[in-house]
């Protein structure tokens, strides 16, 4: 199942003539999002709400942190992960209409949140 996720993401690239450079097992079973910081690959597990920093050559977990849900009024799920300028943004959503974005530094320190409405 872990490798299936990689294949689903790689198939469009193969159709465009790209080649696979490397592959490795995912660090967890519910990886829902990946992002790249220019050096490392970051993976978000939407089920366990863990973020993993990965060595892109071997897939070794370099660090990880747990996303504490700050929304006790609803049961949010982590769904998306983006890296921009030293900050990791994680979307925590309830449905297709409401959620929050959590901002973290690369060590897992929460820097803030903001609402998102779709």
N, C-alpha and C positions, 0 to 999 in steps of 0.2 A: 504494500500500500504506500509506503514511504516513497519508493522510486516512481510510482505512478504519478505523484504530484510533479516531480521533476520532468517526467515525460510530457505531461500535459502542457507545461510551461515551455518546453523546448521544441515541441512539434512546430509551432508557428515559425520559430527561428530557422528550423531545418528547411521549411518550405521556401524560405528566402535565400537559401544557399549557405547558411551559417553552419558551423560545425561545433560539436560538443568538445569543450576544452577539458572538462573535469566533471566528475560526479561523485557523490558520497551520500550516505544515509542522512536523513533529517534528524535533528537532535531530539525531536519529540513527535508524537503521532498526529497532532492536529495543526500543523503549520498552515496558517491562513494568509501570510503575507511575507514578502522578502523586500529588503532594500539594501543598497550599496552605499558605503561612505567614501569610496575611492580607494580604500585599503582592505576593509573587512566587509563581509556579508552579514546582515542582521536578519534574524528570522523571528516571527511572532507566532506563538501557538495560541490560537483563539479559544481553545478549550481550557487549557491550564492557565492561561494568561501570563505566560512566561515569555520574556524577550531574550534571545540568544545572540551573542556576538560570535561569529564563526571565522576561523581561518579559511580563506577560500581555496587554499591548495590541498588541505587534508580534511576539511570539515570539522576540525577539532573545535570544541566549545572553549572560547577564550574567557568569556564571562557570561553571566546571565543575571536577570533580576525579575522579580514577580511584580505584576501590576496590581496594586491594591485598588479595588473598586471603591471609588469615592461617592458612588451614587446609591445610597442605601434604599432609596424609594423605588428603585426598579432593578431588575436583574440584567445588567448590561453585559454584552459580549464584546471581546476585543476582535476587531475585524480588519483593520488596516494599519500599516506601518510605513512611515516615510522618514528619510534622513535629509535634513536641510541645514547646512551651515553649523554643524556640531550639535544639532538638536534632533532627537527622535520624537516623532509625533505618532501617537497611537490613537486610533478611533475606537471609542467604546459606544456601541449603539444598542438601542432597545428594539427598534423596528425601523422601517424605512423612512420614518418621519422625524426622529429625535435621537440625539446622542451627545456625547462630549468628546473633545480631543484632549488627550493628556500630553503634556510636553515634558520630556526627560532629557537630562544630559546623558552622555554615553556611559556613565557609571551607574545609572539608574535612579539618580536623584530627581524627584518630581519638581519641575520648574513652574508649573501652573496648568490651568485647564481653561478651555473655552467651549461654549455651547455651539452646536451645529444643528441646523434645521434643514431638512431636505424637502 
